[in-house]
Amino acid sequence: MITNEPILDTPHPSLTSSAAAKVRELIEAEGDPDLALRLAVRPGGCSGFSYEMYFDNTTDDDDIVTETDGVRLLVDPSSAPLVAGAKVDYRDQGLQGSGFAIDNPSQSRSCGCGQSFC
């Protein structure tokens, strides 16, 4: 069950090496080496919450910051309990499509679209 209560001493979300490589490639294409990937959780979607991922060049004082292979992942404090221990991966599946996937141990179920969870 996901709660909005602070989680102390829990694993922070992180990027896999393949996700970090893809994010680094995209940041290089943007031409701004100060960019980081921000992972956030917002209310909404079929199952209650949805993920947002976007580039951000602002790190707030209370952000949780992790780094994998030189790529920073930022998470705001309200999203942190909902993505504790999550791994962001990049999967290249050829003709089946490629993209980022989030393996979130805090997630109890997701919807058929794969974009929301609870």
Backbone bond lengths (Angstrom), bond angles and torsions (degrees), N, CA, C in turn:
res aa  C-N    CA-C-N  psi(-1)  N-CA   C-N-CA  omega(-1)  CA-C   N-CA-C  phi
1 M - - - 1.446 - - 1.515 108.78 -
2 I 1.313 116.56 137.19 1.452 122.11 179.96 1.519 108.94 -94.30
3 T 1.320 115.30 135.09 1.460 119.58 175.87 1.516 108.49 -127.55
4 N 1.302 115.99 165.85 1.460 121.36 176.18 1.518 111.40 -96.39
5 E 1.327 117.92 8.66 1.450 121.75 179.09 1.522 109.52 -74.09
6 P 1.334 117.67 143.87 1.464 119.47 177.89 1.520 111.38 -59.17
7 I 1.294 115.79 140.23 1.453 121.70 177.57 1.526 107.19 -109.53
8 L 1.313 115.43 119.65 1.457 120.40 -178.97 1.516 109.35 -97.76
9 D 1.308 116.14 144.42 1.463 122.38 176.48 1.525 112.68 55.09
10 T 1.315 117.15 38.66 1.458 120.90 176.55 1.515 108.84 -106.91
11 P 1.304 117.38 156.52 1.462 119.35 178.41 1.529 110.73 -65.20
12 H 1.287 115.40 139.99 1.461 120.65 177.11 1.525 109.73 -81.69
13 P 1.328 116.69 156.16 1.463 118.43 173.62 1.524 109.95 -64.73
14 S 1.325 115.84 156.03 1.460 119.60 -178.30 1.520 110.25 -151.23
15 L 1.324 114.08 168.35 1.463 122.18 175.82 1.519 109.22 -100.29
16 T 1.315 117.03 144.32 1.462 119.86 168.37 1.524 107.68 -76.82
17 S 1.308 117.29 167.49 1.471 120.34 178.42 1.528 111.60 -61.83
18 S 1.340 117.42 -37.86 1.471 119.12 179.64 1.525 110.88 -68.19
19 A 1.330 117.88 -37.07 1.468 120.37 176.63 1.524 110.42 -66.93
20 A 1.332 116.75 -42.41 1.463 119.95 179.24 1.527 110.79 -61.56
21 A 1.325 117.59 -40.53 1.466 120.86 179.07 1.529 111.10 -62.97
22 K 1.330 116.92 -42.57 1.467 119.97 -179.95 1.521 110.79 -69.01
23 V 1.324 117.21 -41.70 1.473 120.04 178.16 1.523 109.89 -62.94
24 R 1.334 117.90 -42.48 1.464 120.97 178.10 1.531 110.37 -59.21
25 E 1.334 116.63 -43.17 1.469 121.53 177.99 1.537 110.74 -59.69
26 L 1.320 116.47 -44.07 1.472 120.47 -179.59 1.529 111.97 -68.92
27 I 1.337 116.91 -38.36 1.472 120.30 177.46 1.523 109.98 -65.00
28 E 1.330 117.40 -41.66 1.462 120.41 177.63 1.525 110.60 -61.14
29 A 1.326 117.67 -38.24 1.466 121.50 177.95 1.527 111.29 -66.10
30 E 1.344 116.56 -31.21 1.472 121.09 177.77 1.530 111.22 -73.58
31 G 1.331 116.46 -25.05 1.458 120.54 178.18 1.520 114.85 77.91
32 D 1.325 118.34 18.30 1.465 121.98 179.59 1.528 108.87 -127.23
33 P 1.325 117.63 97.91 1.462 120.56 -175.91 1.533 113.80 -67.17
34 D 1.333 118.54 -10.42 1.461 121.44 178.91 1.528 112.63 -83.02
35 L 1.320 117.85 -5.29 1.456 120.58 -178.07 1.531 111.35 -71.19
36 A 1.325 114.46 148.66 1.458 122.78 173.23 1.526 106.97 -132.98
37 L 1.309 116.79 162.41 1.455 120.80 175.74 1.525 108.26 -90.36
38 R 1.326 116.02 126.45 1.460 120.64 176.45 1.525 108.95 -103.17
39 L 1.329 115.28 129.54 1.456 123.48 174.51 1.513 107.41 -109.24
40 A 1.332 116.90 124.62 1.462 121.50 -179.03 1.519 109.46 -135.40
41 V 1.305 115.57 158.85 1.458 122.89 175.65 1.514 107.66 -120.92
42 R 1.311 115.73 131.58 1.465 121.64 -179.44 1.521 109.48 -124.68
43 P 1.331 117.01 148.46 1.464 118.90 173.24 1.520 109.84 -63.83
44 G 1.307 115.73 142.32 1.458 119.29 177.09 1.508 112.06 132.58
45 G 1.300 114.84 -177.77 1.457 120.81 -177.54 1.510 110.50 84.78
46 C 1.295 116.00 173.55 1.467 122.99 -176.18 1.523 112.44 -61.67
47 S 1.329 117.66 -34.35 1.460 121.31 -171.23 1.520 114.24 -108.39
48 G 1.316 119.19 5.70 1.458 120.29 175.56 1.514 115.65 118.48
49 F 1.339 118.15 -39.72 1.464 122.67 179.62 1.524 108.91 -135.14
50 S 1.324 115.66 154.32 1.456 119.83 173.34 1.529 109.20 -136.67
51 Y 1.312 114.23 152.40 1.460 120.92 179.03 1.522 109.94 -86.50
52 E 1.319 115.45 147.83 1.465 122.53 168.37 1.517 107.13 -127.27
53 M 1.317 116.77 137.61 1.455 121.86 172.74 1.516 106.99 -134.07
54 Y 1.320 115.72 129.98 1.452 120.17 179.47 1.525 109.25 -158.36
55 F 1.322 115.81 162.42 1.452 120.60 177.87 1.520 109.83 -80.44
56 D 1.325 115.22 142.22 1.459 121.58 -179.43 1.525 107.68 -142.69
57 N 1.319 116.21 139.21 1.464 119.52 176.33 1.523 111.48 -109.27
58 T 1.338 116.32 11.60 1.462 121.57 177.58 1.519 109.38 -117.50
59 T 1.320 115.50 125.47 1.459 121.30 175.05 1.514 107.72 -108.90
60 D 1.326 116.78 117.62 1.462 120.97 178.35 1.525 109.81 -78.14
61 D 1.337 116.41 154.58 1.462 121.14 -177.83 1.524 113.01 -58.12
62 D 1.341 117.24 -31.29 1.458 119.61 -176.56 1.534 113.45 -98.97
63 D 1.329 117.55 6.95 1.460 120.81 175.96 1.528 110.80 -66.17
64 I 1.308 115.58 147.01 1.461 121.34 168.13 1.526 105.91 -89.77
65 V 1.312 116.46 126.46 1.463 121.45 -176.54 1.521 108.26 -121.04
66 T 1.327 116.20 123.48 1.462 120.93 171.71 1.520 107.45 -120.99
67 E 1.313 115.59 158.90 1.462 119.80 -178.52 1.523 109.37 -135.39
68 T 1.328 115.13 133.85 1.458 122.27 176.62 1.515 108.22 -129.79
69 D 1.305 117.03 120.93 1.464 122.59 178.02 1.531 111.68 50.99
70 G 1.336 116.44 38.75 1.461 121.67 176.98 1.516 115.31 84.31
71 V 1.326 118.64 1.86 1.466 122.28 -179.99 1.528 108.19 -107.30
72 R 1.339 115.92 128.31 1.465 120.94 -178.11 1.532 111.34 -90.69
73 L 1.325 115.27 140.25 1.457 123.69 173.21 1.523 107.02 -116.45
74 L 1.331 117.04 124.19 1.457 123.29 -178.78 1.524 109.30 -107.81
75 V 1.338 116.47 138.68 1.458 121.93 176.63 1.524 107.69 -138.09
76 D 1.337 116.24 129.26 1.464 120.04 178.43 1.529 109.72 -75.00
77 P 1.336 117.80 157.41 1.461 120.05 -174.85 1.533 114.55 -63.89
78 S 1.318 119.01 -28.29 1.466 118.82 179.40 1.529 111.84 -76.24
79 S 1.326 117.61 -26.45 1.468 121.14 177.24 1.525 112.28 -83.86
80 A 1.326 117.17 -25.30 1.466 121.96 -172.29 1.527 114.32 -53.31
81 P 1.336 120.58 -45.94 1.465 118.33 -179.28 1.530 113.10 -64.84
82 L 1.322 116.22 -26.24 1.462 120.50 -177.24 1.526 112.94 -81.99
83 V 1.329 116.76 -14.50 1.466 120.63 179.98 1.534 111.60 -124.55
84 A 1.322 116.62 20.14 1.471 120.66 179.91 1.524 109.90 -58.15
85 G 1.307 116.79 123.92 1.460 122.35 178.21 1.518 115.21 78.65
86 A 1.325 117.38 3.34 1.472 120.40 -179.06 1.518 111.10 -69.78
87 K 1.314 115.49 149.19 1.465 122.80 175.08 1.517 107.96 -118.02
88 V 1.326 115.36 126.02 1.460 120.95 174.20 1.519 106.61 -94.78
89 D 1.333 115.81 122.85 1.457 121.68 -176.88 1.524 108.84 -120.30
90 Y 1.324 115.91 156.11 1.467 121.03 171.25 1.512 106.70 -115.81
91 R 1.319 115.61 124.94 1.459 121.16 -177.64 1.519 109.64 -116.33
92 D 1.312 114.99 122.62 1.459 121.34 176.70 1.514 106.63 -101.76
93 Q 1.328 116.04 104.94 1.451 120.26 -173.74 1.524 112.35 -111.34
94 G 1.310 116.72 28.47 1.459 121.22 174.83 1.511 112.90 56.66
95 L 1.302 116.88 -124.86 1.459 121.65 -177.91 1.523 112.90 -66.93
96 Q 1.318 116.99 -20.61 1.459 120.80 179.75 1.526 111.81 -79.39
97 G 1.311 116.92 -5.34 1.463 120.70 179.25 1.512 111.66 102.72
98 S 1.299 114.49 159.94 1.448 122.11 179.47 1.515 107.93 -129.47
99 G 1.314 115.52 158.36 1.453 118.40 176.84 1.512 112.09 165.17
100 F 1.321 113.51 177.03 1.453 121.22 178.98 1.519 109.31 -84.12
101 A 1.316 115.54 143.70 1.459 122.23 176.66 1.521 107.50 -134.21
102 I 1.310 115.95 144.87 1.461 121.13 -179.02 1.524 108.36 -114.74
103 D 1.322 115.50 118.64 1.459 121.83 174.58 1.522 106.37 -96.87
104 N 1.335 116.11 103.86 1.452 121.96 -171.58 1.527 110.59 -115.41
105 P 1.349 118.03 109.13 1.458 120.17 179.66 1.532 113.17 -67.69
106 S 1.331 117.93 -16.08 1.460 121.98 178.71 1.523 112.04 -81.98
107 Q 1.299 116.81 -9.26 1.462 122.55 -176.07 1.525 109.78 -83.59
108 S 1.330 116.42 126.07 1.463 118.60 179.36 1.520 112.40 -91.86
109 R 1.334 117.67 -29.27 1.458 121.21 175.74 1.523 108.52 -161.96
110 S 1.328 115.13 162.95 1.460 120.34 176.90 1.526 107.86 -133.85
111 C 1.314 114.72 168.08 1.469 118.37 -179.34 1.530 109.22 -91.65
112 G 1.297 115.62 174.25 1.463 121.18 -179.28 1.505 114.07 -63.62
113 C 1.335 117.44 -27.79 1.462 119.53 -179.19 1.523 111.96 -75.69
114 G 1.336 117.08 -18.30 1.459 121.07 178.82 1.514 114.20 78.62
115 Q 1.324 117.38 7.00 1.460 120.69 -176.57 1.523 113.42 -105.33
116 S 1.328 117.85 -10.08 1.451 119.31 -179.88 1.523 109.86 -133.79
117 F 1.348 115.38 164.15 1.459 120.41 -175.47 1.518 109.75 -155.00
118 C 1.306 115.00 171.15 1.465 120.62 170.97 1.512 108.71 -144.37
